[in-house]
């Protein structure tokens, strides 16, 4: 058997093993999320019942407390004028007061236990909600990986002729992944990590400023540190959003695009008008993710490489068709020349082809770029 055939079978076996492993991991994460969600719903119902019981027992306790005060006043009256009452009447008033005090004590103890149970339920619900959100987010990322393995790798396996071509393509993928990791590492190092380091340095100065220059100067330092923390938080959220926009699952494609473009517009201090036409409806998740990534890649190319000051994005959703136009006023490029490692445009073309769509790129040096995408909704 030729060596290339052996290598091809071995690679197919490795890919299938990867797919099976990722699929099993996705199923386990889904089960964790479902179990946590079911427990969350059960505890939420119990919390509502407990809150109702707390209100009821507080009302009952308040009623008993009023009865106890009245009974004590009655007992005081009887004690002062015991000669007017029989021994039986005095005993009954005393026993009634004692019984009401015992009942009130029991009610207050029950109220204390219910409050503790309510607080414990609220703490557990917060933890479960965090677990569900993390499981959903991780499941979404694994779904993207699984789709990539199922679609792209299988198509690559069929397209490549021998194991050497597969190896070369695999190295390109690894190189692209490593470049993405380096990019994230640089963004985190130059952004949030640097900001947090500055926060640590500035926080050390606050105590010294307070002692040497007074309260007002120390408050100014605290306000500046707070602003730095806010900026670091913004950078972290932006990086997370680039990895996977959570709003895509909750709000849908158009609101997520609007939010994303607004963030890019604000962060890069540029103009990005967004216009949406057509029907207002949710699409299949595979279309929403793919279309979002197409717009994201087109906009990022314009921001990073075209040096554009304005990017126009138009999105039209019809019953069975989606039209996307991304136009920038940047420096443009010669479409007849293929740039080495131009993964952005290549990836966009491959993603559009996977959706049975069409993409056209019209660009000239010094005249900006217009990208038109048309995707049928099957």
C-alpha positions in Angstrom: 0.0 0.0 0.0 1.4 3.5 -0.9 2.8 5.5 1.9 0.4 8.5 1.1 -2.6 6.2 1.5 -1.4 5.0 4.9 -0.9 8.6 6.0 -4.3 9.6 4.6 -6.1 6.8 6.6 -4.2 7.7 9.7 -5.2 11.3 9.4 -8.8 10.4 8.8 -8.7 8.2 11.9 -7.2 11.1 14.0 -9.9 13.5 12.7 -12.7 11.1 13.5 -11.3 10.5 17.0 -11.1 14.3 17.5 -14.7 14.7 16.3 -15.9 11.9 18.7 -14.0 13.4 21.6 -15.4 16.8 21.0 -18.9 15.4 20.5 -18.7 13.5 23.8 -17.4 16.6 25.6 -20.2 18.7 24.1 -22.8 16.1 25.3 -21.3 16.1 28.8 -21.3 19.9 29.0 -24.9 19.9 27.7 -25.9 17.5 30.5 -24.2 19.6 33.1 -26.0 22.6 31.8 -29.4 20.9 31.7 -29.0 19.4 35.2 -28.0 22.8 36.6 -30.9 24.5 34.7 -33.4 21.9 36.2 -32.0 22.4 39.7 -32.1 26.2 39.2 -35.8 26.0 38.2 -36.6 23.7 41.2 -34.7 26.0 43.6 -36.3 29.1 42.1 -39.8 27.6 42.8 -38.7 26.7 46.3 -37.3 30.3 46.8 -40.6 31.8 45.7 -42.5 29.5 48.1 -40.1 30.3 50.9 -40.5 34.1 50.3 -44.2 33.7 50.5 -43.9 31.7 53.7 -41.6 34.4 55.2 -44.2 37.1 54.5 -47.0 35.0 55.9 -45.1 34.1 59.1 -44.0 37.7 59.6 -47.7 38.8 59.4 -48.7 36.0 61.8 -45.9 36.9 64.2 -46.9 40.6 64.1 -50.5 39.6 64.9 -49.3 37.4 67.8 -47.1 40.2 69.0 -50.1 42.5 69.2 -52.1 39.8 71.0 -49.2 39.4 73.5 -49.1 43.1 74.2 -52.8 43.2 74.8 -52.7 40.1 77.0 -49.8 41.6 79.0 -51.8 44.7 79.6 -54.8 42.5 80.7 -52.5 40.6 83.0 -51.2 43.8 84.5 -54.7 45.1 85.0 -55.7 41.8 86.8 -52.5 41.9 88.9 -53.2 45.4 90.1 -56.9 44.7 91.0 -56.7 41.0 91.8 -59.3 41.4 94.5 -61.9 42.1 91.7 -61.2 38.8 89.9 -61.6 35.2 90.9 -58.7 32.9 91.1 -59.9 31.1 88.0 -60.0 34.3 85.9 -56.5 35.3 87.1 -55.2 31.8 86.1 -56.8 32.0 82.7 -55.3 35.4 82.0 -51.9 34.2 83.1 -52.1 31.0 81.0 -53.4 32.8 78.0 -50.5 35.3 78.2 -47.9 32.5 78.6 -49.4 30.5 75.7 -49.3 33.6 73.4 -45.7 34.3 74.4 -44.7 30.7 73.6 -46.5 30.8 70.2 -44.7 34.1 69.4 -41.4 32.6 70.3 -42.0 29.7 68.0 -43.1 32.0 65.2 -40.0 34.1 65.5 -37.8 31.0 65.4 -39.6 29.7 62.3 -39.2 33.2 60.7 -35.4 33.1 61.5 -35.1 29.6 59.9 -37.1 30.6 56.8 -35.0 33.7 56.4 -31.8 31.6 56.6 -33.3 29.1 54.1 -34.2 32.0 51.8 -30.7 33.4 51.9 -29.1 30.0 51.3 -31.4 29.4 48.3 -30.5 32.8 46.8 -26.8 32.0 47.2 -27.2 28.6 45.5 -29.3 30.1 42.7 -26.5 32.7 42.0 -24.0 29.9 41.7 -26.2 27.7 39.5 -26.9 30.7 37.3 -23.2 31.2 36.8 -22.7 27.5 36.1 -25.5 27.5 33.5 -24.1 30.6 31.8 -20.6 29.1 31.7 -21.9 25.7 30.4 -23.9 27.5 27.7 -20.9 29.6 26.7 -18.5 26.6 26.6 -21.1 24.5 24.7 -21.4 27.3 22.1 -17.6 27.4 21.6 -17.4 23.6 21.4 -20.2 23.7 18.8 -18.2 26.0 16.7 -15.2 23.7 17.0 -17.3 20.7 16.2 -18.8 22.4 13.1 -15.4 23.2 12.0 -14.2 19.7 12.4 -17.3 18.2 10.8 -17.4 20.5 7.8 -14.0 22.0 7.0 -11.9 19.0 7.9 -14.1 16.6 6.0 -14.1 18.8 3.0 -10.4 19.3 3.2 -9.9 15.5 3.4 -11.9 15.0 0.3 -10.2 17.8 -1.6 -6.6 17.0 -0.8 -4.9 14.3 -2.9 -2.4 12.9 -0.6 -1.1 13.0 3.0 1.6 15.6 2.2 -1.0 18.1 1.1 -3.0 17.4 4.2 0.0 17.9 6.3 0.8 21.2 4.7 -2.7 22.4 5.1 -2.7 21.3 8.7 0.4 23.3 9.3 -1.3 26.3 7.9 -4.2 25.9 10.2 -1.9 25.4 13.2 0.0 28.6 12.1 -3.3 30.5 11.9 -4.3 29.2 15.3 -1.0 30.2 16.8 -1.2 33.7 15.2 -4.6 34.1 16.8 -3.2 33.0 20.2 -0.4 35.5 19.8 -2.9 38.2 18.9 -5.0 37.5 22.0 -1.9 37.4 24.1 -0.7 40.8 22.8 -4.1 42.3 23.3 -4.4 41.0 26.9 -0.8 42.0 27.7 -1.0 45.5 26.1 -4.6 46.1 27.3 -6.1 44.7 30.5 -2.8 43.3 31.9 -1.0 46.7 31.5 -4.0 48.6 32.9 -4.3 46.3 36.0 -0.5 46.7 36.6 -1.0 50.4 36.6 -3.9 50.0 38.9 -1.7 48.1 41.4 1.0 50.9 41.2 -1.5 53.7 41.6 -3.3 51.9 44.5 0.0 51.8 46.4 0.2 55.6 46.1 -3.3 56.2 47.5 -2.3 55.7 51.1 0.8 57.9 50.7 -1.2 60.6 49.0 -3.8 60.5 51.8 -1.1 60.9 54.5 1.0 63.5 52.7 -1.5 65.6 50.7 -4.9 65.0 52.3 -8.3 63.5 51.7 -9.2 65.4 48.5 -6.0 64.4 46.7 -6.5 60.8 47.8 -10.1 60.9 46.4 -8.8 62.2 43.1 -6.4 59.2 42.9 -9.2 56.8 43.7 -11.4 58.3 40.9 -8.5 57.9 38.5 -7.9 54.3 39.6 -11.7 53.6 39.2 -11.5 54.9 35.6 -8.5 52.7 34.9 -10.4 49.6 36.2 -13.4 50.6 34.1 -11.2 50.8 31.0 -9.6 47.4 31.8 -13.1 45.9 32.2 -14.1 47.3 28.8 -11.0 45.8 27.2 -11.7 42.4 28.7 -15.4 42.5 27.6 -14.3 43.5 24.1 -11.8 40.6 23.8 -14.5 38.2 25.1 -17.0 39.6 22.6 -14.5 39.0 19.7 -14.3 35.4 20.8 -18.0 34.8 21.0 -20.8 37.4 21.3 -23.2 36.0 23.9 -25.9 38.4 22.7 -26.1 36.4 19.4 -27.9 33.6 21.2 -30.2 35.9 23.3 -31.0 38.8 21.0 -30.5 37.5 17.5 -28.4 38.6 14.6 -29.5 42.2 13.8 -29.3 43.5 17.4 -25.9 41.8 17.9 -24.5 43.3 14.7 -25.8 46.7 15.8 -24.1 46.4 19.3 -20.9 45.0 17.8 -20.6 47.8 15.2 -21.3 50.4 17.8 -18.5 49.0 20.0 -16.0 49.0 17.1 -17.1 52.5 16.1 -16.6 53.8 19.7 -13.3 51.9 20.2 -11.7 53.0 16.9 -13.2 56.5 16.9 -14.6 56.1 13.4 -18.0 56.2 11.7 -19.8 52.9 11.1 -23.5 53.5 10.0 -25.6 50.3 10.1 -28.8 49.9 8.2 -31.1 46.8 8.4 -33.9 46.1 6.0 -36.6 43.4 5.6 -38.1 40.9 7.9 -37.6 40.9 11.7 -37.1 37.3 12.6 -34.6 34.8 14.1 -32.6 32.6 11.8 -31.2 29.2 12.3 -28.1 29.4 14.7 -25.7 28.2 12.0 -26.8 31.1 9.7 -26.7 33.7 12.5 -23.1 32.7 13.5 -21.9 32.5 9.9 -23.4 35.8 8.8 -22.1 37.5 12.0 -18.6 36.2 11.3 -18.7 37.4 7.7 -19.6 40.9 8.7 -17.1 40.8 11.5 -14.3 39.7 9.2 -15.2 42.3 6.5 -15.2 45.1 9.1 -12.0 44.0 10.8 -10.2 43.9 7.5 -11.4 47.5 6.8 -10.3 48.6 10.3 -6.9 46.9 10.4 -5.7 47.0 6.7 -7.7 49.6 4.8 -7.1 52.5 7.2 -10.7 53.6 6.6 -12.4 56.5 8.4 -16.0 55.3 7.5 -17.5 51.9 7.0 -21.1 51.4 5.8 -22.8 48.1 6.6 -26.2 47.2 5.1 -28.1 44.1 6.0 -31.2 42.9 4.2 -33.2 39.9 5.4 -35.8 38.5 2.9 -37.9 35.4 3.3 -35.4 33.1 1.6 -32.3 35.4 1.0 -29.9 37.5 2.9 -28.0 40.4 1.3 -25.0 42.0 3.0 -23.0 45.0 1.8 -19.8 46.3 3.6 -18.3 49.4 2.0 -15.3 51.4 3.3 -13.5 54.5 2.1 -10.1 53.1 2.8 -7.0 52.7 0.7 -8.3 49.7 -1.2 -6.2 47.0 -2.9 -5.5 45.3 -6.2 -7.9 42.3 -6.3 -5.8 40.7 -9.1 -2.9 40.2 -6.7 -3.2 37.4 -4.2 -1.5 38.3 -0.9 0.3 35.6 1.0 -1.4 34.4 4.2 -4.6 36.3 3.3 -6.7 34.1 5.5 -9.3 36.7 6.0 -10.7 36.9 2.5 -10.0 33.2 1.9 -12.0 32.3 5.0 -14.9 34.6 4.0 -15.1 32.9 0.6 -15.0 29.5 2.1 -17.7 30.3 4.6 -19.9 31.8 1.9 -19.4 28.7 -0.3 -20.4 26.5 2.6 -23.7 28.4 2.8 -24.2 28.0 -1.0 -23.9 31.8 -1.3 -22.1 34.2 -3.5 -19.5 36.9 -2.6 -18.0 39.7 -4.8 -15.2 42.0 -3.8 -14.8 45.3 -5.7 -11.7 47.2 -4.8 -9.2 49.6 -6.3 -6.1 51.3 -4.9 -7.1 54.6 -3.3 -10.8 54.0 -4.0 -12.0 51.9 -1.0 -13.6 48.5 -1.1 -17.1 47.1 -1.5 -17.9 43.6 -0.4 -21.3 42.1 -1.4 -22.5 38.9 0.0 -25.7 37.0 -0.9 -26.7 33.9 1.0 -29.8 31.8 0.4 -31.8 30.6 3.4 -32.6 26.9 2.9 
